[in-house]
Amino acid sequence: MVNRKNEKLIEVKGKVRKKHKWQGQLMDYENERIEIKKTIQDLSVQLDEESKDVEKLKGISVTNLIQTLIGQKEEKLEKEKQEVITAQLRLEEAKKAKMEVELEIEVLQNKIGIIGNVEKDYQQILLEKENIMKQSKKYEIYSKRVIGCTGRTRCAY
């Protein structure tokens, strides 16, 4: 009976370790998600600024007129367009990374939910094992007294 409880304790202790590991991973992913959200926000601002730079270069102004005359406007416009494309790609990559992290968070939350409150299970099995051992010890003491009792000695019941 105690051996079965020992086996069950080993099994549940393994589940407790898994749960703690998953909880640690979950915290790491949640921290990563926070960082990615900040990156997405920063990249959105950068993309907006780069897009405004392109629009300024497309517009009509004294500076644009001078740059057109000296041949730098097209060069500068191409450079700004490249920066917009780069910012868009980085933003898309960050959004994709955020989705992947959120998926991993969901998977871990499901695993933790399925495994349940294994710490409580572990404590319950430990208590059951302790009770079995106490009962076994009482039986052992009782049987020694009864078996060891002779006519000359006084037996305690």
Secondary structure in CASP SS format (residue, H / E / C, confidence):
PFRMAT SS
TARGET T0000
AUTHOR 0000-0000-0000
METHOD secondary structure of the structure
MODEL  1
M C 1.00
V H 1.00
N H 1.00
R H 1.00
K H 1.00
N H 1.00
E H 1.00
K H 1.00
L H 1.00
I H 1.00
E H 1.00
V H 1.00
K H 1.00
G H 1.00
K H 1.00
V H 1.00
R H 1.00
K H 1.00
K H 1.00
H H 1.00
K H 1.00
W H 1.00
Q H 1.00
G H 1.00
Q H 1.00
L H 1.00
M H 1.00
D H 1.00
Y H 1.00
E H 1.00
N H 1.00
E H 1.00
R H 1.00
I H 1.00
E H 1.00
I H 1.00
K H 1.00
K H 1.00
T H 1.00
I H 1.00
Q H 1.00
D H 1.00
L H 1.00
S H 1.00
V H 1.00
Q H 1.00
L H 1.00
D H 1.00
E H 1.00
E H 1.00
S H 1.00
K H 1.00
D H 1.00
V H 1.00
E H 1.00
K H 1.00
L H 1.00
K H 1.00
G C 1.00
I C 1.00
S C 1.00
V H 1.00
T H 1.00
N H 1.00
L H 1.00
I H 1.00
Q H 1.00
T H 1.00
L H 1.00
I H 1.00
G C 1.00
Q C 1.00
K H 1.00
E H 1.00
E H 1.00
K H 1.00
L H 1.00
E H 1.00
K H 1.00
E H 1.00
K H 1.00
Q H 1.00
E H 1.00
V H 1.00
I H 1.00
T H 1.00
A H 1.00
Q H 1.00
L H 1.00
R H 1.00
L H 1.00
E H 1.00
E H 1.00
A H 1.00
K H 1.00
K H 1.00
A H 1.00
K H 1.00
M H 1.00
E H 1.00
V H 1.00
E H 1.00
L H 1.00
E H 1.00
I H 1.00
E H 1.00
V H 1.00
L H 1.00
Q H 1.00
N H 1.00
K H 1.00
I H 1.00
G H 1.00
I H 1.00
I H 1.00
G C 1.00
N C 1.00
V H 1.00
E H 1.00
K H 1.00
D H 1.00
Y H 1.00
Q H 1.00
Q H 1.00
I H 1.00
L H 1.00
L H 1.00
E H 1.00
K H 1.00
E H 1.00
N H 1.00
I H 1.00
M H 1.00
K H 1.00
Q H 1.00
S H 1.00
K H 1.00
K H 1.00
Y H 1.00
E H 1.00
I H 1.00
Y H 1.00
S H 1.00
K H 1.00
R H 1.00
V H 1.00
I H 1.00
G H 1.00
C C 1.00
T C 1.00
G C 1.00
R C 1.00
T C 1.00
R C 1.00
C C 1.00
A C 1.00
Y C 1.00
END
